[in-house]
Amino acid sequence: MSPQSTDHRPAGRLRRPVPLREAVYESLLDLITTRALPPGRHLVETELAEYLGVSRQPVREALQRLSNEAWVELRPGYGAFVHTPTESEADQLLAVRALLETESARLAARHAGPEDVARLRALCRDGARAAARDGVDGAVTANAGFHRALTEASGNGVLAELAARVDRRVRWYYAPIARRRGAASWDEHAGIIDAIEAGDGALAARLMGEHTERTRRAYRDHGEDPADREEGEPSRAL
């Protein structure tokens, strides 16, 4: 297995400060959500075990857990494959995300302090720089960080917890369109921050709703354009 190294992907054998089965699960999930292992990829236990420097047993356990969580499909007689999301699945998830984050933006305009605004602006700058460099991985990471920081700034812990539960799947769906959304996405983020800093909840909610709808449409329309392949996607089968 040879996913190209990026800042947020495992570089090879695992360090073991956490239980091995959990470390294997997290590593495989990270490879899937960053699309180093893209949808439809055949997952061969022996090759994954060799890459991670572990035995096949924790890999098998991790694949079963990932199957239970719908990240992996176990096909009798064929093996394990990264789940290929349907258009309906993506549409439903992004619709839920829109509801959560529109309310987050409205509440953030009421509760966010100067430190929250500064954090949002720093993440926005990071994302804009990554987009300017055509750095898909950096843009995806900054985008996830921005939306997470915004829900945390809402002051509603339950809302932030719910948003965190869908964060990894949102990243999974966002990766193929990060390049296409490019600088426009970060301009939209900047406008949302301005509304939050001004304390205008109605405007912040409206701008966030428009922003998430554009992302939803972009995913629905992205198709199989090779230009949208993720930076660092492996070029050969496992």
Secondary structure, DSSP 8 states (H G I E B T S, - for coil): ------TTS--SS---SS-HHHHHHHHHHHHHHTTSS-TT-EE-HHHHHHHHTS-HHHHHHHHHHHHHTTSEEEETTTEEEE----HHHHHHHHHHHHHHHHHHHHHHHHH--HHHHHHHHHHHHHHHHHHHTT-HHHHHHHHHHHHHHHHHTTS-HHHHHHHHHHHHHHHHHHGGGHHHHHHHHHHHHHHHHHHHHTT-HHHHHHHHHHHHHHHHHHHHH-TT-GGGS-TT--SS--
